[in-house]
Amino acid sequence: MSPRWMSDLGLRSVINAVGPATRLGGLPLHPAVIDAMRDATAISVRIDELETAVGDRLADLLGVPGVYVTSGAAAALTLATATAMTGGDARAIDLLPDTRTLRNEVVVQMAHRDPYDRSITSTGARLVEIGYPTSTHPDELDRVIGPATAAVLWRPGRPGDLLDLAGTAEIAHRHGVPVIVDGALFIPPVDRLVAYFDDGADFVAASGGKGFRGPQGSGLLCAAGQQIAAAALHHQDMDERPATWSPPGASWYERSSPPRHGIGRQMKVGREQVIGLLAAIERYMGDPGADDRPGIAELEVIEAQLAAAACCPVEPRFDEALSVPTLELHVGVTRVDDVSRQLAAGSPRAVLGEGEAWRGVLTINPMALLPGDGVALADRIVAVLTGTGRS
Ligand SMILES: *Cc1c(COP(=O)(O)O)cnc(C)c1O
């Protein structure tokens, strides 16, 4: 059942009840996406032309100004930050991460801080915090923007009396500063992506491997064409000769001479990722959420089995960010880590969401569940919770 490389390498698979988690390999790809990646693999193309063509197609499909395929939302945040600091100026692009002579501050509400902030600061930009953990005042943004401000970072889904995107963009734009939205976890739905632009976003970062179910190493930077062209300069392989270099959209660049390998070169994407993401998004647009349904059926099996076993309170929930139903297992703060460790060590091996473990709750997300995982996971959870499964 499991492929030969697993035993060859001495590896054991896990039941992924976390969902699109990079540390567990992300979500399984639909065969149509794999077919597209296989078709892409033997054909040599200019990556800049491929990026431009796929970006134009995705921009039409999604209804946004422009798209650039990246290796993930984290890379898209890096490219957006780099672009906000340099524009299309090849001399400035060549400077990063030395930002001493550039606008190099990114303003962020304290409540919007996140471990992914390193995607911003790795460019050489500096974060400038405003507000407090649960509130920000408009004046606090207005006052802090100055000659060194390159961008304002905004994240959805944070509770508190915070600046919304429209209010943030209104103030930022009054100062001529762009707004970067980290939409990684929140896109799709596509309506939400479009709404970010309606509210004034200049750059939106989205994951390819979360709700779109594209390759785990893919993502999107959405922005206007000129920003996309500059982001491409930070990102693409620049082993080019000035005399023969003629990228698509060259007229946008402020200098005709190419920069050298930029800050984004370390985040390269292969043609398989670019074509795989296009195939995944075309599939998604045809029937949004269709590929979530098999996992949701497994989740229903788990809910029924756990209800019958009655070994801990189980609550059905809905994950607003990923737009899928989930289950919460209230195992209690005193044993939640022990239960997690037993599930991770046992047979089958399983990983549940630990985002709410601080309040004694483990979460089951259906997106990566395979046929049969429901029964196997429920059996294993019951064994651990009733003390009959200690291995
Ligand atoms: C997942 C996530 C990212 C990173 O997305 P990748 O596509 O894995 O690079 C960035 N920001 C937030 C808030 C996320 O949830």
Ligand as a Chemical Component Dictionary entry (heavy atoms), coordinates in Angstrom:
data_LIG
# 
_chem_comp.id                   LIG 
_chem_comp.type                 NON-POLYMER 
_chem_comp.pdbx_formal_charge   0 
_chem_comp.three_letter_code    LIG 
# 
loop_
_chem_comp_atom.comp_id 
_chem_comp_atom.atom_id 
_chem_comp_atom.alt_atom_id 
_chem_comp_atom.type_symbol 
_chem_comp_atom.charge 
_chem_comp_atom.model_Cartn_x 
_chem_comp_atom.model_Cartn_y 
_chem_comp_atom.model_Cartn_z 
_chem_comp_atom.pdbx_ordinal 
LIG C1 C1 C 0 0.693  29.609 5.788 1  
LIG C2 C2 C 0 0.967  31.044 6.068 2  
LIG C3 C3 C 0 2.035  31.698 5.425 3  
LIG C4 C4 C 0 3.004  30.978 4.531 4  
LIG O1 O1 O 0 2.407  30.389 3.438 5  
LIG P1 P1 P 0 3.279  29.414 2.494 6  
LIG O2 O2 O 0 2.453  29.310 1.258 7  
LIG O3 O3 O 0 3.400  28.123 3.247 8  
LIG O4 O4 O 0 4.583  30.056 2.280 9  
LIG C5 C5 C 0 2.215  33.044 5.665 10 
LIG N1 N1 N 0 1.392  33.726 6.488 11 
LIG C6 C6 C 0 0.357  33.130 7.143 12 
LIG C7 C7 C 0 -0.519 33.954 8.031 13 
LIG C8 C8 C 0 0.123  31.756 6.949 14 
LIG O5 O5 O 0 -0.889 31.165 7.593 15 
# 
loop_
_chem_comp_bond.comp_id 
_chem_comp_bond.atom_id_1 
_chem_comp_bond.atom_id_2 
_chem_comp_bond.value_order 
_chem_comp_bond.pdbx_ordinal 
LIG C1 C2 SING 1  
LIG C2 C3 SING 2  
LIG C2 C8 DOUB 3  
LIG C3 C4 SING 4  
LIG C3 C5 DOUB 5  
LIG C4 O1 SING 6  
LIG O1 P1 SING 7  
LIG P1 O2 DOUB 8  
LIG P1 O3 SING 9  
LIG P1 O4 SING 10 
LIG C5 N1 SING 11 
LIG N1 C6 DOUB 12 
LIG C6 C7 SING 13 
LIG C6 C8 SING 14 
LIG C8 O5 SING 15 
# 
